[in-house]
Amino acid sequence: DVKVTQSSRYLVKRTGEKVFLECVQDMDHENMFWYRQDPGLGLRLIYFSYDVKMKEKGDIPEGYSVSREKKERFSLILESASTNQTSMYLCASSKQGGVADTQYFGPGTRLTVL
Amino acid sequence: DQQVKQNSPSLSVQEGRISILNCDYTNSMFDYFLWYKKYPAEGPTFLISISSIKDKNEDGRFTVFLNKSAKHLSLHIVPSQPGDSAVYFCAVGAGSYQLTFGKGTKLSVIP
């Protein structure tokens, strides 16, 4: 079974703090993704990575950066957290490229920025 | 501008009856279509998919129908069960890595 784990289920941070969200997958998948889910907006792609040290912007990259130093780990960084970044953050991975490849999601991190 | 629309935020269905969830898309270049299911406090899980060369794909109680001319797909669940109560997301893509998700439809199956 594919397992995608996220470092925290709940996180509370203050405005202006630097925030790290960590994601680890254990199935040697090539691709990893970060989404945010907001009520009434569905899932929106922030960044994705198709290889170590490679990254691509998704639909809403502003205010975020990512790091992929190892194949199994993909980090989302909020350089200076703001209240409009309060959201549910979901990490996903897939074995290979292409939209036909199933994405496996982690349980999510609910981030609150005060 | 929404490329993928799920116009019903919620749907209630009696146990044993059919659930029909709908999704519309705007770009005819999309060639792969998926449904994901999400329970509270869990990540979405893949449910069923269909490519543009087909108009129907069936997996047990779940069937996805694709109408390319209308740019419309639907998910049928027959018979509906209380355990099917979840949020269902439609997702579309066109060969790249990126999927575009709809806003989701919350299905409630009433025992």
Interface residues (C-beta under 8 A of the other chain):
Chain A: V4 R9 N31 Y35 G40 L41 G42 L43 R44 L45 F48 Y50 E56 G58 D59 L90 A92 G97 G98 V99 A100 T102 Q103 Y104 F105 G106 P107 G108
Chain B: Q6 P9 Y32 L34 A41 E42 G43 P44 T45 F46 S49 S51 F89 A91 V92 G93 A94 G95 S96 Y97 Q98 L99 T100 F101 G102 K103 G104
